[in-house]
Amino acid sequence: MDTDTALCLSAGRGTWRRRSGILLRLMAIALALVAGATIAHAQDRSILLTFVDQALEEQRDPGEVTADLLEQGFEPARAAQAVASAWGDCNAAQAAVAVAVTRRPGSATDVVTAVGTADGCGCGSSSGWARSQLDQRIRFSSPQRPIELAQTCSCMAAAVEAGTAAAPQLADAIVLAGVEALQTQTLALDAIGERGGSDHPDWLPSPDFRSTQTFRRLPESCEADADDNNRFDPAENWRSVQPGNEPPAHRCDSDENGALLVREFSADASGAGHVWLVNHSNSTVGLAAEGYRIGIVYRDQLGTAVTVPLIGEVAPGGGFLVAGRGSSLASDAQQVVDHLSVAPGDYLDLHRPAATPDCECAEALTAAAFRGSRNRVAGTGAPSPAEHKMQRLLGTHEYLSGFVVDSVGAVSEQAEVSSPLFDASAAQAALGRSPALCDRDAFELDPFSAAGWESAASVSGSRECRVSQNDLVIADLLVQEEGKGALRLVNSSAATIDMDAVGYYLEIYPPESVRPRAEIPLSGTLEPGASFVLAHDDIEASLREASDELDNSLTLAEASAVVLARRTMPRPLNCQLELAAFVASPVDVPLFFIEVTPIEQRDPLAEPPRVDPPASPN
């Protein structure tokens, strides 16, 4: 096999051998840092980057190095990007993505965007990845042209392919995150740090790279820093504090509409950080409407590794808290994300994108998701989760369309998977999501797990979702005699949701079927935290009167799944119609680049390799 086009996800090397020296190496590096020794390129390099440099010098396998870093507790996106940049080879970049996403699927979108924007990822027009795509002459029937491999998006496309091969059930989220990360970010509104890393001694990684420190803007500091290249000295406008539930008021005199400042942030490389914004203008700021985002660039990099689109509104003088799921402030945040990692030396900004990427990049990312998903199930005859999600997202599925927001139960043709949610003989039964979790399930094809659910007395209570999911959540379901059902949705975001404008609807699936038996459109406007109750129109009088919408299609006793979906994309794509045409007839060739066997939860480092033969160029 050609080593320039084969992905090195090595096997049979044995975990004992690759682990045997890692603790000693890390201890040696830490002691050297404490002693002030010059390591690698500069004295202030972090343990993470120094370890990666040493592994590269030893010519270790990049996938193994990524796994070692994860075992030591480093954040997956940061570890994968460091490996991809150090090796400067596309095979190594995809190996880092495949290992990180397989082992930490909850960090898949951050891993893909971090590697897709890594400096020197090696996936350019001359790389094995690009050549293999062109050599195969992969085409879609509409439009008739080969996949574009633009220099600006080939790294992201390669990362998307590796990510969807490792976690096909997350294909739509991975593609959307990749498209967002490629948006031109020239309108920095408030910048902290310096792209490429500040050399100020108070803003350098400490020997313990994963330590946490909270910085709060000085009360008299009211001027945003829109320069992402100027030298950063935190002592000029910031002080180190203990994080609190509500910082003191930070009011600046300004007539500028939408004048947002970063008021507080935590430098926490574990992913459990937070960023607190303040609106010092006299007008309410619509974050989603105006395209506000938080961007994070890891130290020694230039491209934005993580992009967090903001959803909600900020009143004049008010604040808006964004927190990682593990943050101590998550329960008080207006927006919670899976990971929010900022380490000393990183660059953090509040920005608005100047333009969306061209459609060729979006097509390359979409095609890469199909390729990754096809390789995942090659030779099994099983449907591809990624292909299902992408076809549904773009409206090219045979009978389905729409972005899945939440689901309860399982959609499947297999009897052992798609059993009814409720016992048909029960006079009444109810399920409610645990308020402490309230995790949406955006993949309706996976088996149903009762974890995170508990018995519920009704659907008209005040069960809240403490962790914001930035969308609607199915909070409760109830079934009464003859299967007459009711359910309650909660707006767990910080923004008002117009269900008509977005096009929300429910699907009801019978057991052993992948076709919904009913589709129920939803109407109305929900304020943040508000509930919406939908019920069968012949349910008991008290519940019917408390309902916001009635529909006689809502029978749940013989239902295997309830799916909440939306017609409108959750984040803008500038060429959704072109993408839908582009994938109308998906590529039907064996995939050949990412080596991932069709085994659930497979660890690329522990399973024997299997590479599908390349398709004929003809």
C-alpha positions in Angstrom: 0.0 0.0 0.0 1.3 3.5 -0.9 2.5 5.1 2.3 1.6 8.5 1.0 -2.1 7.7 0.8 -2.6 5.2 3.5 -3.6 6.4 6.9 -1.3 5.2 9.7 -3.7 4.0 12.4 -1.3 1.4 13.6 -2.3 -1.7 15.4 -0.5 -4.5 17.2 2.0 -2.2 18.7 0.7 -3.0 22.2 -0.4 -0.4 24.7 2.3 -1.6 27.2 5.1 -0.4 24.9 3.8 3.0 24.1 2.8 3.7 27.7 6.0 2.5 29.3 7.9 5.7 28.8 5.3 8.4 28.8 5.2 9.1 32.5 9.0 9.3 32.6 9.1 11.6 29.6 6.4 13.9 31.0 8.2 14.1 34.4 11.4 14.9 32.7 9.8 17.7 30.7 8.1 19.1 33.8 11.3 19.1 35.8 13.1 20.8 32.9 10.4 23.5 32.8 10.6 24.1 36.5 14.4 24.3 36.3 14.1 26.9 33.5 15.8 24.9 30.9 15.4 25.7 27.2 13.3 23.0 25.6 12.6 22.6 21.9 12.1 25.9 20.3 11.7 28.2 23.3 11.9 28.2 27.0 8.1 28.9 27.4 6.8 26.0 25.4 4.1 24.1 27.2 4.4 20.5 28.2 1.9 19.5 25.5 3.9 21.0 22.6 7.2 19.9 24.0 6.0 16.3 24.3 4.7 16.4 20.8 8.0 17.7 19.5 9.9 15.0 21.3 7.5 12.3 19.9 8.1 13.6 16.4 11.8 13.5 16.8 11.5 9.9 18.0 9.4 9.2 14.8 6.5 7.8 16.9 3.1 7.0 15.3 0.9 10.2 15.4 -2.2 8.2 16.4 -0.4 6.7 19.3 0.9 10.1 20.4 -2.7 11.5 20.3 -3.9 8.6 22.4 -1.1 9.2 24.9 -2.0 12.8 25.3 -5.7 11.9 25.8 -4.7 9.4 28.5 -2.8 12.2 30.3 -6.0 14.3 30.4 -5.2 16.9 27.7 -8.2 18.3 25.8 -8.8 16.3 22.6 -9.0 19.2 20.2 -5.8 20.8 21.5 -4.0 17.4 21.4 -5.1 16.5 17.9 -4.2 20.0 16.5 -0.8 19.9 18.1 0.0 16.5 16.5 -1.4 17.6 13.1 0.7 20.8 13.1 3.9 19.1 14.3 3.8 16.3 11.7 2.7 18.5 8.8 1.4 15.5 7.0 -2.2 14.8 6.0 -2.1 11.2 7.0 -0.9 12.2 10.4 -3.7 14.8 10.7 -6.4 12.3 9.8 -4.9 9.8 12.3 -5.0 12.4 15.0 -8.7 13.1 14.2 -9.7 9.5 14.0 -8.1 8.6 17.3 -9.4 11.7 19.2 -13.0 11.4 17.9 -13.2 7.6 18.4 -12.1 8.0 22.0 -13.8 11.3 22.8 -16.9 11.5 20.5 -18.3 14.4 22.6 -15.4 16.5 21.4 -15.8 15.6 17.7 -16.8 19.0 16.3 -14.0 20.8 18.2 -11.4 18.2 17.1 -12.4 18.4 13.4 -12.4 22.3 13.4 -9.1 22.5 15.3 -7.3 20.1 12.9 -9.1 21.6 9.9 -7.6 25.0 10.7 -4.2 23.8 11.9 -1.1 25.5 10.5 0.7 23.2 8.2 -1.8 20.3 8.3 -0.4 19.0 5.1 -3.7 18.4 3.3 -3.0 20.7 0.3 -3.3 20.2 -3.4 -0.1 18.1 -3.4 -1.0 15.8 -0.5 -1.9 12.2 -0.8 -5.5 13.0 0.3 -6.1 15.4 -2.5 -4.4 13.3 -5.1 -6.3 10.2 -4.2 -9.6 12.1 -4.6 -8.6 13.4 -8.0 -7.2 10.1 -9.1 -10.4 8.3 -8.3 -12.3 10.9 -10.4 -15.1 10.8 -7.8 -18.2 12.5 -9.3 -21.7 13.2 -8.3 -24.4 12.9 -11.1 -25.6 16.4 -10.4 -23.8 18.6 -11.0 -21.4 16.7 -13.2 -18.0 17.9 -12.0 -15.3 16.4 -9.8 -15.1 17.3 -6.1 -13.4 20.6 -5.7 -10.2 20.5 -3.5 -9.6 24.2 -2.9 -6.4 24.9 -0.9 -8.4 26.9 1.6 -10.6 24.0 2.6 -8.7 20.8 1.9 -7.5 20.5 5.5 -11.0 20.9 6.8 -12.4 18.4 4.3 -9.8 15.8 5.3 -10.6 16.3 8.9 -14.4 16.0 8.3 -13.8 12.7 6.5 -11.8 11.3 9.4 -14.3 12.6 11.9 -17.4 11.2 10.2 -15.6 7.9 9.7 -15.0 7.7 13.5 -18.4 9.1 14.6 -20.9 8.8 11.7 -23.8 9.6 13.9 -22.4 13.1 14.3 -22.0 13.8 10.6 -24.4 16.8 10.3 -22.9 18.5 13.3 -19.4 18.0 12.1 -20.1 19.4 8.6 -21.9 22.4 10.0 -19.1 23.1 12.5 -16.5 22.8 9.6 -18.5 25.3 7.4 -18.7 27.7 10.3 -15.0 27.5 11.1 -14.2 28.4 7.5 -16.1 31.6 7.6 -13.9 34.6 7.1 -13.4 36.2 10.5 -12.1 39.7 9.9 -14.5 41.6 12.2 -12.8 41.1 15.6 -14.8 43.1 18.1 -12.8 42.4 21.3 -9.5 40.4 21.2 -7.7 38.9 24.2 -4.1 37.7 23.5 -2.3 37.6 20.2 -2.7 35.2 17.3 0.2 32.9 17.3 0.7 33.4 21.1 1.7 36.3 23.3 5.2 36.4 24.7 4.3 38.4 27.7 5.6 36.5 30.9 2.2 36.9 32.7 0.4 35.2 29.8 2.5 32.1 29.2 1.6 28.5 30.1 2.7 27.5 33.5 4.5 24.2 34.1 1.0 22.8 34.9 -0.5 23.5 31.5 -4.0 22.5 32.7 -4.2 24.9 35.5 -7.1 27.3 35.7 -7.1 31.1 36.2 -10.0 33.6 35.9 -9.5 37.1 34.6 -11.9 40.0 35.0 -11.8 43.3 33.1 -10.9 46.3 35.2 -14.0 48.5 35.9 -12.4 51.5 34.2 -11.5 49.5 31.1 -14.1 50.2 28.5 -12.3 50.2 25.2 -12.5 47.0 23.2 -9.3 45.7 21.5 -10.0 44.9 17.9 -6.4 44.2 17.0 -5.6 40.5 17.0 -1.9 41.0 16.5 -0.9 43.6 19.1 1.1 42.5 22.1 -1.1 41.3 25.0 -0.3 42.3 28.6 -3.1 41.1 30.9 -2.0 43.6 33.6 -3.1 46.5 31.5 -6.9 45.8 31.6 -7.3 42.6 33.6 -6.9 41.2 37.1 -7.0 37.7 38.3 -10.0 36.9 40.5 -12.0 34.0 41.8 -15.0 33.2 39.6 -18.3 34.3 41.0 -21.9 33.9 40.0 -22.2 37.6 39.1 -19.3 40.0 38.6 -19.8 43.6 39.7 -21.6 45.8 37.2 -19.5 46.9 34.4 -21.1 49.9 32.7 -19.4 52.1 30.1 -20.7 55.2 28.5 -21.3 54.5 24.9 -23.8 55.4 22.2 -22.6 52.6 19.9 -25.3 50.0 19.1 -24.3 46.5 20.0 -21.1 47.4 21.9 -20.2 44.1 23.6 -17.1 43.6 25.7 -15.6 40.5 27.2 -16.1 41.1 30.9 -14.6 37.9 32.4 -13.1 34.7 31.1 -11.3 31.7 32.6 -8.1 30.3 31.2 -8.9 26.6 31.6 -7.4 24.2 29.1 -9.6 21.3 30.4 -12.7 22.5 28.4 -14.6 23.7 31.5 -13.9 27.4 31.0 -16.4 30.3 30.7 -16.6 33.7 28.9 -18.8 36.5 30.3 -19.9 39.3 28.0 -21.4 42.7 28.9 -23.5 45.0 26.7 -22.4 48.6 27.4 -24.6 50.1 24.7 -28.1 51.5 25.1 -29.7 48.9 22.8 -30.5 45.2 23.1 -28.0 43.1 21.2 -29.4 40.1 19.3 -26.5 37.7 19.3 -27.7 35.2 16.7 -29.3 37.8 14.4 -26.1 39.9 14.3 -23.8 36.8 14.0 -21.8 37.2 17.2 -19.3 34.4 17.9 -16.6 33.5 20.3 -13.4 32.3 18.6 -10.4 30.5 20.2 -7.0 30.1 18.6 -4.6 27.8 20.4 -1.1 29.0 21.1 1.4 28.9 18.2 -1.5 28.7 15.7 -3.1 31.2 13.4 -6.4 29.6 12.4 -9.4 29.6 14.7 -9.6 26.2 16.4 -13.0 26.5 18.0 -15.9 28.7 17.0 -18.9 29.2 19.3 -22.0 30.8 17.6 -23.9 32.8 20.3 -27.6 32.5 20.7 -29.8 34.9 22.7 -30.1 38.5 23.5 -28.2 40.9 25.8 -30.2 43.8 27.4 -28.5 47.2 27.8 -26.1 46.9 30.7 -26.8 43.2 30.9 -24.5 40.2 30.8 -24.3 36.9 28.8 -22.5 33.9 30.2 -21.2 31.1 28.0 -19.7 28.1 29.9 -18.3 24.7 29.2 -20.4 21.8 30.5 -17.9 21.1 33.3 -17.7 24.6 34.5 -18.9 25.5 38.0 -20.9 28.3 36.4 -22.7 26.1 33.9 -26.0 26.0 35.8 -26.1 29.8 35.7 -25.1 30.2 32.1 -27.3 31.5 29.2 -25.5 29.2 26.9 -23.6 25.9 27.6 -21.3 24.2 25.2 -19.7 20.8 25.5 -16.1 22.3 25.8 -14.8 25.8 26.2 -11.0 25.6 26.5 -8.8 28.7 26.8 -5.2 28.4 28.1 -2.7 31.1 28.9 -1.0 32.0 25.7 -4.1 31.3 23.6 -6.0 33.9 21.6 -9.7 34.6 22.4 -12.0 37.0 20.6 -15.6 38.1 20.2 -16.2 38.5 16.4 -18.6 38.5 13.6 -17.8 36.7 10.3 -17.3 39.0 7.3 -18.4 36.4 4.7 -19.4 32.8 4.3 -17.1 30.3 2.6 -17.7 29.6 -1.1 -19.9 26.7 -2.1 -17.0 24.7 -3.4 -15.7 24.4 0.2 -19.1 23.4 1.5 -19.4 20.8 -1.3 -15.9 19.4 -0.4 -16.9 19.1 3.3 -20.2 17.4 2.4 -18.6 15.0 0.0 -16.0 14.2 2.7 -18.7 13.3 5.1 -20.2 10.9 2.6 -16.9 9.3 2.0 -16.1 8.9 5.7 -19.5 7.4 6.4 -19.3 5.0 3.4 -16.0 3.7 4.6 -17.4 3.1 8.1 -19.9 0.5 6.9 -18.0 -0.8 3.8 -18.8 -4.4 3.1 -21.5 -4.7 5.9 -24.6 -3.9 4.0 -25.7 -1.7 6.9 -27.1 1.8 6.3 -24.6 4.6 7.0 -25.6 6.8 9.9 -23.7 9.7 8.4 -25.3 9.3 5.0 -28.7 9.2 6.6 -28.0 12.4 8.6 -26.5 14.3 5.6 -29.3 13.3 3.2 -31.9 14.3 5.8 -30.2 17.6 6.5 -30.0 18.6 2.8 -33.4 17.3 1.9 -32.2 14.6 -0.4 -33.5 11.6 1.6 -36.1 9.5 -0.2 -38.9 10.5 2.2 -37.3 12.5 5.0 -35.9 16.0 5.4 -35.0 18.3 8.2 -32.4 18.7 10.9 -33.1 16.4 13.9 -33.2 18.4 17.1 -34.2 15.8 19.6 -35.5 12.2 19.7 -36.9 9.7 22.2 -36.9 6.0 21.4 -35.2 4.3 18.4 -36.0 4.3 14.7 -35.1 0.9 13.3 -36.3 -2.0 11.1 -35.1 -4.4 13.8 -37.6 -5.6 16.4 -35.0 -5.8 19.2 -34.1 -2.2 18.7 -37.4 -0.5 17.9 -39.6 -1.8 20.7 -42.5 0.5 21.8 -41.8 3.3 24.1 -44.8 2.4 26.3 -46.6 -0.8 27.1 -49.9 -0.9 25.2 -51.7 -2.5 28.1 -50.8 0.4 30.6 -53.7 2.7 31.5 -51.2 5.5 31.9 -47.4 5.9 31.8 -45.1 8.9 31.5 -41.4 9.6 31.1 -39.6 12.8 31.9 -36.0 13.9 31.3 -33.8 14.4 34.3 -33.5 18.2 34.8 -29.8 17.9 35.7 -29.0 16.4 32.3 -31.6 17.4 29.7 -29.3 16.2 26.9 -30.9 16.3 23.5 -30.5 13.1 21.4 -30.1 14.3 17.8 -29.6 10.8 16.4 -32.8 8.9 16.1 -31.3 5.7 14.8 -29.4 4.7 18.0 -31.0 2.3 20.6 -33.0 4.0 23.3 -31.4 4.4 26.7 -33.4 5.1 29.8 -30.4 6.9 31.3 -31.3 10.5 32.0 -35.0 9.7 32.1 -37.3 9.2 35.1 -41.0 8.6 35.8 -43.1 11.7 35.4 -46.6 12.4 36.9 -47.7 14.5 33.9 -46.5 16.7 31.1 -47.9 20.0 32.5 -45.4 20.5 35.3 -42.5 22.9 35.5 -39.6 20.5 34.8 -36.7 22.6 33.7 -33.6 21.9 31.7 -30.8 23.3 33.7 -28.2 22.9 31.0 -28.9 25.0 28.0 -29.1 23.0 24.8 -29.8 26.1 22.6 -32.9 24.6 21.1 -36.1 22.9 21.9 -36.0 19.8 24.1 -38.5 17.0 24.6 -38.9 17.2 28.3 -41.9 14.9 29.1 -44.0 12.3 27.3 -47.3 10.7 28.5 -49.7 8.1 27.2 -53.2 7.4 28.5 -55.8 4.8 27.5 -56.0 3.8 23.9 -52.6 5.3 23.4 -53.7 8.9 23.5 -50.5 10.8 24.0 -49.2 14.2 25.2 -45.7 15.7 25.3 -44.1 18.8 26.6 -41.3 20.7 24.8 -39.1 23.2 26.6 -37.2 26.1 25.0 -33.8 25.5 26.6 -32.0 28.3 24.7 -31.5 31.9 25.6 -33.4 33.1 22.6 -37.1 33.3 21.6 -38.0 30.5 19.2 -40.6 31.1 16.4 -41.7 27.5 15.6 -43.5 28.5 12.4 -40.6 30.5 11.0 -38.1 27.7 11.7 -40.5 24.9 10.7 -40.5 22.6 13.7 -42.4 19.4 13.4 -42.8 16.0 15.2 -42.5 12.6 13.6 -44.1 9.5 15.2 -42.5 6.1 14.2 -44.1 2.7 14.6 -41.9 -0.3 15.7 -39.8 -2.0 13.0 -40.1 0.9 10.6 -37.9 3.7 9.3 -40.8 5.6 7.9 -42.8 7.9 10.2 -46.5 7.1 10.4 -47.4 10.7 11.3 -45.8 14.2 10.9 -47.2 17.0 13.1 -46.3 20.6 12.3 -45.8 22.9 15.4 -46.9 26.5 15.7 -46.3 29.3 18.2 -43.6 31.3 19.8 -41.7 30.3 22.9 -39.8 32.6 25.1 -36.6 31.3 26.8 -37.5 28.6 29.4 -41.1 28.4 28.2 -43.0 25.1 27.7 -45.2 23.9 24.8 -47.7 21.1 25.4 -49.0 19.1 22.4 -51.7 16.5 23.1 -54.1 14.1 21.4 -57.4 16.0 20.8 -59.4 13.3 22.7 -57.2 13.2 25.8 -58.6 13.9 29.3 -60.2 17.3 29.6 -57.8 18.9 32.1 -54.8 18.1 30.0 -56.6 19.1 26.8 -57.4 22.5 28.2 -53.8 23.0 29.3 -52.4 22.1 25.9 -51.1 24.6 23.4 -51.8 22.4 20.3 -54.0 19.4 19.7 -53.6 16.7 17.1 -55.3 13.3 16.8 -52.1 11.8 15.3 -50.4 11.8 18.6 -50.8 8.2 19.7 -47.8 6.8 21.6 -48.7 3.3 22.8 -47.5 1.7 19.6 -44.7 4.1 18.9 -41.1 3.2 18.9 -39.8 6.8 18.6 -40.8 10.4 18.7 -38.5 12.7 16.7 -38.4 16.5 16.9 -37.0 18.1 13.7 -36.8 21.5 12.0 -36.9 22.5 8.3 -34.5 25.4 8.6 -30.8 24.9 9.2 -29.8 25.8 12.8 -26.8 27.8 11.3 -26.6 29.4 7.9 -25.3 27.7 4.8 -24.9 30.0 1.9 -25.7 27.4 -0.7 -28.0 24.8 0.8 -29.9 24.3 -2.5 -26.7 23.8 -4.5 -25.5 21.3 -1.9 -28.8 19.4 -2.1 -28.3 19.1 -5.9 -24.7 18.2 -5.4 -25.5 15.1 -3.3 -28.7 14.1 -5.1 -26.9 11.0 -6.3 -24.2 10.2 -3.7 -21.0 8.6 -4.7 -21.2 4.9 -4.9 -17.6 3.6 -4.7 -15.6 1.9 -2.0 -13.8 4.3 0.2 -10.1 3.9 0.6 -8.4 6.5 2.7 -9.6 6.4 6.3 -9.1 2.9 7.8 -12.0 2.4 10.2 -13.6 -1.0 10.6 -17.4 -1.3 10.9 -17.3 -2.1 14.6 -19.0 0.1 17.1 -16.7 1.8 19.6 -13.7 0.5 17.7 -10.4 1.9 19.0 -8.1 2.5 16.0 -5.1 1.7 18.1 -6.4 -1.7 19.4 -8.1 -3.3 16.4 -6.2 -4.8 13.5 -6.1 -2.6 10.4 -8.4 -3.1 7.4 -8.1 -1.1 4.2 -10.7 -1.3 1.5 -9.3 -1.6 -2.1 -9.4 1.7 -4.0 -12.1 2.1 -6.6 -11.2 2.0 -10.3 -10.6 5.5 -11.7 -12.9 4.5 -14.5 
